[in-house]
């Protein structure tokens, strides 16, 4: 996927993950946005080469929780 397509897709992906963070972690949407945007996961999402954008919102939420819990992310192998 080229960078322009990723830039167009990124808001949809992040919106779905923010919704999950807010609902499951009991935080406001603003808190969820700040937390996601300051994460390593989001940095990887912005980088097309990582291919993280291919994961479902559920998987991305799981990776987000993993990063928050353990301070690192171990991406699944596909």
Buried (B, 14 or more C-beta within 10 A) or exposed (E): EEEEEBEEEBEEBBEBBBBBBBEEBEBEEEBBBEBBBEBEBBEBBBEBEEEBBEBEBEBBBBBBBBBBEEEEBEBEEE
